Amino acid sequence: MFAHSILKNISNQKGRDYTMASKTKKTVVDVKEQFKAVADQFELVQILNEKGEVVNPDLMPDLTDEQLVELMTRMVWTRVLDQRSISLNRQGRLGFYAPTAGQEASQLASHYALTKADYVLPGYRDVPQMIWHGLPLTKAFLFSRGHFVGNQFADDLNVLSPQIIIGAQIVQAAGVALGLKKRKKDAVVITYTGDGGSSQGDFYEGMNFAGAYKAPAIFVVQNNMFAISTPREKQSAAATLAQKAVAAGIPGVQVDGMDPLAVYAVTKFARDRAVAGDGPTLIETMTYRYGPHTLSGDDPTRYRTKELDGEWELKDPIVRFRTFLEAKGLWNEEKENAVIEQAKEEIKTSIKEADATPKQKSIRSS
């Protein structure tokens, strides 16, 4: 409903001039005036507030009760995976790992707006999206260990391996999206990076290329406020990261990344306009990672305060969505515990399968 309303009101958008002196006619995206503010001022899109209350009912996405429960299930399951992955790493049973707790709405609600025909180009923190797109959990564990089997994907799995080079996936996404357009596929490419990735040259090059060719791409910047340890305000003087879309002549939207309904709605809008031939969209999700950047020696207490952590814990996407679903009679403690136990069992089985995978032989030069 939200995406359809926006899409219906978009005309041929070729970029916008945001200077006060400009006399250029602006393209206004108008969803009962609420999206107009986003289009012109990059104000935060939110549907659920921190108390789980609907504050923008006109933006509510058209999701069934079953779909709402499924989205919550994926978020809870992924939070368990994060907790278990941290434990497995400390036991020496996993290698590289980037924690995801706090970013479930940003990652999974955006992915939930896709189809299996769409392509996911992840960063190294975006393994959950790969799993929900069809990557077996065992392979995700093997990827963490650096095992080559972890990068052997099924032919019908439209996912690339997580990009370790910061921002490189943005250029790749532009290329894959152009390929989809030339083959006349009703599919899009979604790619993810962090706020630090938006400072890379590849970020601008990829968006500019995709914008010039109206390639069906969705660029998601997960702004968790710290590129490893550098505060967002020291990375760029831009008021928002969403407004960086202006230079590429594409829409930019800033959304509450702790609100799964808002993230889904905005991503659905971006996908609909992409498959309609209207080109790419940049989405900035305002989110937070509760843990360190990675488990490879990062200590977030050196650059984040307890007060800031506490402030963002009150915005927990799972707590917020749980409150919303409980009020609708769709979720309860029994259902959540069942998901938690199922996740633990699936993780236990998958890590055993990873342990049973033949080890790689080291190659040494003679």
One Martini backbone bead per residue (centre of mass of N, CA, C, O) as a GRO file, in nm:
protein
  366
    1MET     BB    1   0.061   0.060  -0.024
    2PHE     BB    2   0.297   0.255   0.017
    3ALA     BB    3   0.453   0.193  -0.244
    4HIS     BB    4   0.223   0.242  -0.445
    5SER     BB    5   0.169   0.540  -0.377
    6ILE     BB    6   0.446   0.643  -0.452
    7LEU     BB    7   0.479   0.528  -0.737
    8LYS     BB    8   0.228   0.677  -0.861
    9ASN     BB    9   0.382   0.978  -0.797
   10ILE     BB   10   0.614   0.916  -0.987
   11SER     BB   11   0.819   1.071  -1.191
   12ASN     BB   12   1.066   1.161  -1.398
   13GLN     BB   13   1.358   1.123  -1.224
   14LYS     BB   14   1.661   1.357  -1.254
   15GLY     BB   15   1.679   1.508  -1.005
   16ARG     BB   16   1.776   1.750  -0.743
   17ASP     BB   17   1.742   2.087  -0.621
   18TYR     BB   18   1.839   2.223  -0.287
   19THR     BB   19   1.855   2.511  -0.342
   20MET     BB   20   1.715   2.814  -0.268
   21ALA     BB   21   1.772   2.954  -0.567
   22SER     BB   22   1.621   2.754  -0.716
   23LYS     BB   23   1.398   2.703  -1.019
   24THR     BB   24   1.373   2.414  -1.012
   25LYS     BB   25   1.169   2.162  -1.053
   26LYS     BB   26   1.029   1.955  -0.827
   27THR     BB   27   1.011   1.630  -0.720
   28VAL     BB   28   0.718   1.505  -0.560
   29VAL     BB   29   0.666   1.287  -0.297
   30ASP     BB   30   0.319   1.189  -0.223
   31VAL     BB   31   0.203   1.078   0.107
   32LYS     BB   32   0.003   1.260   0.257
   33GLU     BB   33   0.272   1.458   0.297
   34GLN     BB   34   0.488   1.271   0.444
   35PHE     BB   35   0.696   1.223   0.203
   36LYS     BB   36   0.774   1.513   0.135
   37ALA     BB   37   0.972   1.558   0.370
   38VAL     BB   38   1.169   1.342   0.280
   39ALA     BB   39   1.235   1.445  -0.007
   40ASP     BB   40   1.328   1.747   0.101
   41GLN     BB   41   1.449   1.685   0.426
   42PHE     BB   42   1.515   1.400   0.541
   43GLU     BB   43   1.315   1.271   0.717
   44LEU     BB   44   1.219   1.047   0.939
   45VAL     BB   45   1.102   0.726   0.900
   46GLN     BB   46   0.803   0.629   1.087
   47ILE     BB   47   0.579   0.390   1.257
   48LEU     BB   48   0.734   0.285   1.507
   49ASN     BB   49   0.791   0.340   1.812
   50GLU     BB   50   0.954   0.266   2.110
   51LYS     BB   51   0.655   0.151   2.219
   52GLY     BB   52   0.498   0.018   1.963
   53GLU     BB   53   0.362   0.258   1.821
   54VAL     BB   54   0.150   0.394   1.594
   55VAL     BB   55   0.237   0.707   1.408
   56ASN     BB   56   0.194   0.604   1.083
   57PRO     BB   57  -0.071   0.465   0.936
   58ASP     BB   58  -0.033   0.555   0.627
   59LEU     BB   59   0.250   0.370   0.615
   60MET     BB   60   0.138   0.101   0.633
   61PRO     BB   61   0.196  -0.203   0.546
   62ASP     BB   62   0.087  -0.484   0.342
   63LEU     BB   63   0.054  -0.704   0.600
   64THR     BB   64   0.006  -0.990   0.728
   65ASP     BB   65  -0.003  -1.168   1.007
   66GLU     BB   66   0.191  -1.388   0.904
   67GLN     BB   67   0.415  -1.189   0.813
   68LEU     BB   68   0.470  -1.060   1.086
   69VAL     BB   69   0.554  -1.322   1.228
   70GLU     BB   70   0.786  -1.395   1.038
   71LEU     BB   71   0.961  -1.147   1.093
   72MET     BB   72   0.993  -1.199   1.395
   73THR     BB   73   1.119  -1.476   1.373
   74ARG     BB   74   1.377  -1.381   1.224
   75MET     BB   75   1.478  -1.190   1.444
   76VAL     BB   76   1.503  -1.389   1.677
   77TRP     BB   77   1.678  -1.601   1.538
   78THR     BB   78   1.915  -1.398   1.484
   79ARG     BB   79   1.979  -1.331   1.779
   80VAL     BB   80   2.063  -1.615   1.849
   81LEU     BB   81   2.287  -1.644   1.643
   82ASP     BB   82   2.461  -1.421   1.761
   83GLN     BB   83   2.505  -1.540   2.041
   84ARG     BB   84   2.626  -1.814   1.942
   85SER     BB   85   2.858  -1.699   1.767
   86ILE     BB   86   3.014  -1.573   1.997
   87SER     BB   87   3.061  -1.836   2.151
   88LEU     BB   88   3.202  -1.991   1.918
   89ASN     BB   89   3.437  -1.796   1.891
   90ARG     BB   90   3.544  -1.831   2.188
   91GLN     BB   91   3.586  -2.152   2.126
   92GLY     BB   92   3.713  -2.171   1.820
   93ARG     BB   93   3.462  -2.240   1.593
   94LEU     BB   94   3.515  -1.951   1.485
   95GLY     BB   95   3.596  -1.682   1.316
   96PHE     BB   96   3.494  -1.444   1.164
   97TYR     BB   97   3.296  -1.176   1.336
   98ALA     BB   98   2.989  -0.977   1.302
   99PRO     BB   99   2.779  -0.832   1.483
  100THR     BB  100   2.393  -0.786   1.487
  101ALA     BB  101   2.283  -0.668   1.726
  102GLY     BB  102   2.022  -0.419   1.645
  103GLN     BB  103   2.001  -0.488   1.306
  104GLU     BB  104   1.744  -0.658   1.228
  105ALA     BB  105   1.558  -0.454   1.087
  106SER     BB  106   1.753  -0.354   0.872
  107GLN     BB  107   1.808  -0.637   0.748
  108LEU     BB  108   1.525  -0.810   0.746
  109ALA     BB  109   1.313  -0.603   0.644
  110SER     BB  110   1.454  -0.546   0.377
  111HIS     BB  111   1.461  -0.842   0.278
  112TYR     BB  112   1.144  -0.896   0.296
  113ALA     BB  113   1.096  -0.712   0.023
  114LEU     BB  114   1.186  -0.948  -0.136
  115THR     BB  115   1.294  -1.182  -0.374
  116LYS     BB  116   1.450  -1.461  -0.506
  117ALA     BB  117   1.531  -1.297  -0.773
  118ASP     BB  118   1.698  -1.136  -0.609
  119TYR     BB  119   1.994  -0.956  -0.519
  120VAL     BB  120   2.265  -1.014  -0.283
  121LEU     BB  121   2.508  -0.765  -0.156
  122PRO     BB  122   2.720  -0.809   0.094
  123GLY     BB  123   2.850  -0.761   0.382
  124TYR     BB  124   3.005  -0.891   0.666
  125ARG     BB  125   2.723  -0.836   0.843
  126ASP     BB  126   2.515  -0.990   0.611
  127VAL     BB  127   2.444  -1.299   0.668
  128PRO     BB  128   2.139  -1.313   0.735
  129GLN     BB  129   2.037  -1.249   0.449
  130MET     BB  130   2.161  -1.499   0.320
  131ILE     BB  131   2.005  -1.710   0.479
  132TRP     BB  132   1.711  -1.598   0.399
  133HIS     BB  133   1.787  -1.651   0.084
  134GLY     BB  134   1.936  -1.972   0.121
  135LEU     BB  135   2.175  -2.009   0.302
  136PRO     BB  136   2.332  -2.233   0.460
  137LEU     BB  137   2.447  -2.234   0.776
  138THR     BB  138   2.697  -2.404   0.734
  139LYS     BB  139   2.826  -2.208   0.525
  140ALA     BB  140   2.846  -1.969   0.713
  141PHE     BB  141   3.049  -2.103   0.903
  142LEU     BB  142   3.265  -2.161   0.686
  143PHE     BB  143   3.317  -1.872   0.610
  144SER     BB  144   3.426  -1.786   0.890
  145ARG     BB  145   3.672  -2.003   0.854
  146GLY     BB  146   3.770  -1.994   0.540
  147HIS     BB  147   3.613  -2.194   0.376
  148PHE     BB  148   3.547  -2.277   0.049
  149VAL     BB  149   3.257  -2.397   0.089
  150GLY     BB  150   3.134  -2.117   0.188
  151ASN     BB  151   3.155  -2.024  -0.147
  152GLN     BB  152   2.946  -2.251  -0.237
  153PHE     BB  153   2.687  -2.194  -0.450
  154ALA     BB  154   2.398  -2.212  -0.566
  155ASP     BB  155   2.268  -2.130  -0.872
  156ASP     BB  156   1.981  -2.016  -0.729
  157LEU     BB  157   2.166  -1.820  -0.558
  158ASN     BB  158   2.131  -1.463  -0.519
  159VAL     BB  159   2.454  -1.447  -0.412
  160LEU     BB  160   2.720  -1.293  -0.269
  161SER     BB  161   2.990  -1.262  -0.120
  162PRO     BB  162   3.117  -1.114   0.127
  163GLN     BB  163   3.243  -0.798   0.159
  164ILE     BB  164   3.551  -0.670   0.276
  165ILE     BB  165   3.563  -0.435   0.105
  166ILE     BB  166   3.491  -0.120   0.148
  167GLY     BB  167   3.228  -0.057  -0.091
  168ALA     BB  168   3.261  -0.258  -0.339
  169GLN     BB  169   2.954  -0.352  -0.365
  170ILE     BB  170   2.844  -0.100  -0.512
  171VAL     BB  171   2.969  -0.149  -0.790
  172GLN     BB  172   2.861  -0.435  -0.827
  173ALA     BB  173   2.558  -0.363  -0.812
  174ALA     BB  174   2.549  -0.190  -1.065
  175GLY     BB  175   2.627  -0.421  -1.260
  176VAL     BB  176   2.405  -0.625  -1.193
  177ALA     BB  177   2.166  -0.434  -1.248
  178LEU     BB  178   2.230  -0.385  -1.547
  179GLY     BB  179   2.200  -0.680  -1.628
  180LEU     BB  180   1.900  -0.703  -1.557
  181LYS     BB  181   1.804  -0.486  -1.752
  182LYS     BB  182   1.915  -0.611  -2.020
  183ARG     BB  183   1.737  -0.885  -1.947
  184LYS     BB  184   1.452  -0.806  -1.841
  185LYS     BB  185   1.427  -0.821  -1.529
  186ASP     BB  186   1.214  -0.870  -1.234
  187ALA     BB  187   1.472  -0.733  -1.071
  188VAL     BB  188   1.697  -0.679  -0.795
  189VAL     BB  189   1.946  -0.495  -0.614
  190ILE     BB  190   2.099  -0.545  -0.295
  191THR     BB  191   2.297  -0.331  -0.080
  192TYR     BB  192   2.549  -0.317   0.185
  193THR     BB  193   2.644  -0.065   0.425
  194GLY     BB  194   2.805   0.161   0.607
  195ASP     BB  195   2.889   0.468   0.705
  196GLY     BB  196   3.183   0.427   0.612
  197GLY     BB  197   3.117   0.339   0.315
  198SER     BB  198   3.007   0.636   0.232
  199SER     BB  199   3.327   0.741   0.211
  200GLN     BB  200   3.373   0.594  -0.041
  201GLY     BB  201   3.435   0.594  -0.374
  202ASP     BB  202   3.254   0.350  -0.458
  203PHE     BB  203   2.989   0.470  -0.369
  204TYR     BB  204   2.970   0.698  -0.583
  205GLU     BB  205   3.022   0.536  -0.839
  206GLY     BB  206   2.787   0.334  -0.817
  207MET     BB  207   2.552   0.537  -0.799
  208ASN     BB  208   2.611   0.696  -1.056
  209PHE     BB  209   2.583   0.462  -1.253
  210ALA     BB  210   2.296   0.371  -1.173
  211GLY     BB  211   2.162   0.645  -1.228
  212ALA     BB  212   2.238   0.684  -1.531
  213TYR     BB  213   2.096   0.377  -1.599
  214LYS     BB  214   1.861   0.289  -1.422
  215ALA     BB  215   1.927   0.082  -1.213
  216PRO     BB  216   1.806  -0.196  -1.014
  217ALA     BB  217   1.880  -0.045  -0.713
  218ILE     BB  218   1.971  -0.093  -0.359
  219PHE     BB  219   2.099   0.135  -0.118
  220VAL     BB  220   2.231   0.042   0.202
  221VAL     BB  221   2.275   0.243   0.492
  222GLN     BB  222   2.408   0.142   0.801
  223ASN     BB  223   2.370   0.365   1.061
  224ASN     BB  224   2.575   0.299   1.357
  225MET     BB  225   2.782   0.569   1.405
  226PHE     BB  226   3.037   0.354   1.357
  227ALA     BB  227   3.344   0.319   1.196
  228ILE     BB  228   3.412   0.125   1.424
  229SER     BB  229   3.535   0.432   1.583
  230THR     BB  230   3.405   0.651   1.398
  231PRO     BB  231   3.224   0.906   1.406
  232ARG     BB  232   2.996   1.026   1.195
  233GLU     BB  233   3.073   1.344   1.225
  234LYS     BB  234   3.383   1.267   1.116
  235GLN     BB  235   3.309   1.168   0.812
  236SER     BB  236   3.076   1.396   0.770
  237ALA     BB  237   2.899   1.707   0.689
  238ALA     BB  238   2.651   1.575   0.643
  239ALA     BB  239   2.339   1.562   0.774
  240THR     BB  240   2.301   1.318   0.577
  241LEU     BB  241   2.325   1.021   0.390
  242ALA     BB  242   2.079   1.038   0.200
  243GLN     BB  243   2.172   1.309   0.043
  244LYS     BB  244   2.386   1.168  -0.146
  245ALA     BB  245   2.180   1.108  -0.379
  246VAL     BB  246   2.169   1.378  -0.531
  247ALA     BB  247   2.435   1.347  -0.703
  248ALA     BB  248   2.287   1.087  -0.857
  249GLY     BB  249   1.974   1.140  -0.909
  250ILE     BB  250   1.838   1.011  -0.647
  251PRO     BB  251   1.668   0.878  -0.408
  252GLY     BB  252   1.647   0.967  -0.053
  253VAL     BB  253   1.623   0.774   0.261
  254GLN     BB  254   1.530   0.812   0.600
  255VAL     BB  255   1.529   0.552   0.852
  256ASP     BB  256   1.414   0.365   1.106
  257GLY     BB  257   1.624   0.091   1.190
  258MET     BB  258   1.424  -0.009   1.450
  259ASP     BB  259   1.185  -0.023   1.228
  260PRO     BB  260   1.044  -0.272   1.048
  261LEU     BB  261   0.809  -0.130   0.898
  262ALA     BB  262   0.968   0.105   0.772
  263VAL     BB  263   1.183  -0.058   0.626
  264TYR     BB  264   0.994  -0.218   0.450
  265ALA     BB  265   0.840   0.013   0.310
  266VAL     BB  266   1.086   0.151   0.177
  267THR     BB  267   1.193  -0.097   0.023
  268LYS     BB  268   0.938  -0.150  -0.140
  269PHE     BB  269   0.946   0.115  -0.287
  270ALA     BB  270   1.224   0.072  -0.419
  271ARG     BB  271   1.150  -0.185  -0.574
  272ASP     BB  272   0.910  -0.085  -0.740
  273ARG     BB  273   1.067   0.142  -0.894
  274ALA     BB  274   1.282  -0.040  -1.019
  275VAL     BB  275   1.090  -0.241  -1.185
  276ALA     BB  276   0.962   0.021  -1.337
  277GLY     BB  277   1.235   0.197  -1.432
  278ASP     BB  278   1.333   0.434  -1.201
  279GLY     BB  279   1.559   0.316  -1.038
  280PRO     BB  280   1.741   0.401  -0.777
  281THR     BB  281   1.799   0.375  -0.411
  282LEU     BB  282   1.859   0.545  -0.104
  283ILE     BB  283   1.914   0.395   0.224
  284GLU     BB  284   1.893   0.517   0.557
  285THR     BB  285   1.969   0.346   0.853
  286MET     BB  286   1.890   0.399   1.187
  287THR     BB  287   2.126   0.242   1.393
  288TYR     BB  288   2.260  -0.039   1.607
  289ARG     BB  289   2.534  -0.184   1.765
  290TYR     BB  290   2.582  -0.366   2.059
  291GLY     BB  291   2.847  -0.448   1.970
  292PRO     BB  292   3.112  -0.496   1.813
  293HIS     BB  293   3.236  -0.479   1.510
  294THR     BB  294   3.423  -0.713   1.601
  295LEU     BB  295   3.606  -1.006   1.734
  296SER     BB  296   3.900  -0.854   1.645
  297GLY     BB  297   3.957  -0.641   1.913
  298ASP     BB  298   3.714  -0.477   1.964
  299ASP     BB  299   3.636  -0.179   2.183
  300PRO     BB  300   3.353   0.009   2.246
  301THR     BB  301   3.437   0.154   2.525
  302ARG     BB  302   3.645   0.359   2.378
  303TYR     BB  303   3.385   0.514   2.194
  304ARG     BB  304   3.149   0.440   2.398
  305THR     BB  305   2.885   0.498   2.598
  306LYS     BB  306   2.659   0.400   2.832
  307GLU     BB  307   2.444   0.606   2.757
  308LEU     BB  308   2.422   0.532   2.457
  309ASP     BB  309   2.355   0.237   2.490
  310GLY     BB  310   2.097   0.283   2.660
  311GLU     BB  311   1.940   0.446   2.451
  312TRP     BB  312   1.939   0.206   2.229
  313GLU     BB  313   1.804  -0.017   2.401
  314LEU     BB  314   1.518   0.131   2.391
  315LYS     BB  315   1.517   0.063   2.055
  316ASP     BB  316   1.468  -0.220   2.026
  317PRO     BB  317   1.334  -0.402   1.768
  318ILE     BB  318   1.216  -0.648   1.921
  319VAL     BB  319   1.064  -0.506   2.146
  320ARG     BB  320   0.889  -0.327   1.964
  321PHE     BB  321   0.756  -0.557   1.795
  322ARG     BB  322   0.644  -0.721   2.028
  323THR     BB  323   0.447  -0.509   2.134
  324PHE     BB  324   0.280  -0.489   1.875
  325LEU     BB  325   0.197  -0.794   1.852
  326GLU     BB  326   0.067  -0.830   2.129
  327ALA     BB  327  -0.161  -0.617   2.081
  328LYS     BB  328  -0.269  -0.816   1.833
  329GLY     BB  329  -0.233  -1.128   1.922
  330LEU     BB  330   0.052  -1.258   1.771
  331TRP     BB  331   0.222  -1.264   2.049
  332ASN     BB  332   0.436  -1.464   2.271
  333GLU     BB  333   0.631  -1.635   2.485
  334GLU     BB  334   0.587  -1.913   2.359
  335LYS     BB  335   0.669  -1.841   2.069
  336GLU     BB  336   0.951  -1.735   2.132
  337ASN     BB  337   1.065  -1.992   2.264
  338ALA     BB  338   1.031  -2.170   2.015
  339VAL     BB  339   1.230  -2.013   1.836
  340ILE     BB  340   1.477  -2.039   2.017
  341GLU     BB  341   1.492  -2.352   2.016
  342GLN     BB  342   1.510  -2.388   1.713
  343ALA     BB  343   1.769  -2.228   1.672
  344LYS     BB  344   1.954  -2.398   1.851
  345GLU     BB  345   1.922  -2.662   1.692
  346GLU     BB  346   2.017  -2.558   1.412
  347ILE     BB  347   2.295  -2.466   1.509
  348LYS     BB  348   2.396  -2.735   1.621
  349THR     BB  349   2.379  -2.890   1.353
  350SER     BB  350   2.556  -2.698   1.174
  351ILE     BB  351   2.823  -2.710   1.339
  352LYS     BB  352   2.859  -3.014   1.302
  353GLU     BB  353   2.880  -3.004   0.993
  354ALA     BB  354   3.127  -2.821   0.990
  355ASP     BB  355   3.313  -3.014   1.154
  356ALA     BB  356   3.275  -3.255   0.927
  357THR     BB  357   3.430  -3.097   0.734
  358PRO     BB  358   3.680  -3.111   0.549
  359LYS     BB  359   3.980  -3.004   0.557
  360GLN     BB  360   4.202  -2.795   0.448
  361LYS     BB  361   4.472  -2.782   0.247
  362SER     BB  362   4.772  -2.674   0.260
  363ILE     BB  363   4.965  -2.438   0.066
  364ARG     BB  364   5.304  -2.486  -0.022
  365SER     BB  365   5.597  -2.379  -0.103
  366SER     BB  366   5.900  -2.533  -0.217
   0.00000   0.00000   0.00000
